[in-house]
Amino acid sequence: MGNSKKKVIAYYVSAHGYGHGVRSCDIIRALNRLDPDLTVDVVSGLPQEFLFNRISSAPNSFRNDAFDLGMVQKDSIRVDVPATLNRLERLFDRREERIEREIRYLQESGVDLVICDIPDLPLEAAAKAGVPRMAVGNFGWDWIYAGFTGRDPRWAGIVDRIREAYGKTDLLLRLPFSDSMEAFPVIEDIPLVASPGKYRRDAIAGLVRCDMRKKWILISFTSLSWSGQALDRIERLKDYEFFTVHPLSWSRCNIHTLLREQFPFSDIVASVDAVVSKPGFGILSDCVVNRKPLIYADRSDFPEFEVLEAGIRRHLKHLHIPASDLYIGNLESSLERIWTRPEGKAPLRHGGDSVAAGRICSMAG
């Protein structure tokens, strides 16, 4: 009898925000459907309960480790550029040691393919170990950090090293809302990795006991520092029911906190009338596939903002709210105006999870 070894994929996921994790889990679920015998080792600093809630542990394994930093954030909108640089320098001080450790893991685990969304270090380790390597994403950290080189020359060496590692990738699956990602030598564009949610308004209303006849608004941030005065303004908006997803939570009569364990995030988006958020790949994707209006605030010191804002303007009914208004809870005018804004003009194909899964299985052999 033949002795065929099960294929093993190491899938590295950035912990900078949930968008990387959501789309990676969608692709991993598609992989599990396409080839149930494939073993996927998910490596990420994201909370494991988040991953467990989205993908099965049966054909997959999980390792808690982080190989990129992203940006140090003051909150969901503002970033701390100097703190990011200081932490990156500490991370790069240990880079060679971590590469050697990851090479040993790849060899001892018999990994057949490395996929990154979108840490660079595992790609360099895989290249040195002779393991095929792919990336999935809509931007690279080299592009994000390059915008800061004029502020401090220390950024330049970090950007160069990241670009060098990205340059060793065999194939990038480039998502919509992207920059050119020129550091990657071979690029294939794929559709949006997102699927429409289920309309669960009855179930949500029954759980939190809110009024289905009012307009439902999702406040989609991981953190947002609203003062008591800001929350008083929200509570005075009697024609609306507001929703947050844990860990964002406030105790007010018209603000209701939902858990990801209770309802998939895409179902929550499908069940509300509009979303208030910052431009991010995940929330933009969910609003596009569920055709939901988006009220969005500025995102300072993050180059991706302009690319994502262009996507918002092209594909969604939308309205920009100044961050100064958002921080004081001044949503009334934006909520009155969003309903008469024009619809997005350009449809966007989705189903990229299945496309990506097919390419991954093909490269895994």
Secondary structure, DSSP 8 states (H G I E B T S, - for coil): -------EEEEEE--SSSHHHHHHHHHHHHHHHH-TT-EEEEEESS-HHHHHHHS-SSSEEEEE--S-----BSSSS-B-HHHHHHHHHHHHHTHHHHHHHHHHHHHHTT--EEEEES-SHHHHHHHHHT--EEEEES--HHHHHHTTTTT-THHHHHHHHHHHHHTT-SEEEE-SS----TT-SSEEE--B--------HHHHHHHHT--TTSEEEEEE-S-----HHHHHHHHT-TTEEEEEETT----BTTEEEE-TTTS-HHHHHHHSSEEEE---HHHHHHHHHHT--EEEE--TT-THHHHHHHHHHHHS-EEEE-HHHHHTT--HHHHHHGGGS----S---B-HHHHHHHHHHHHH-
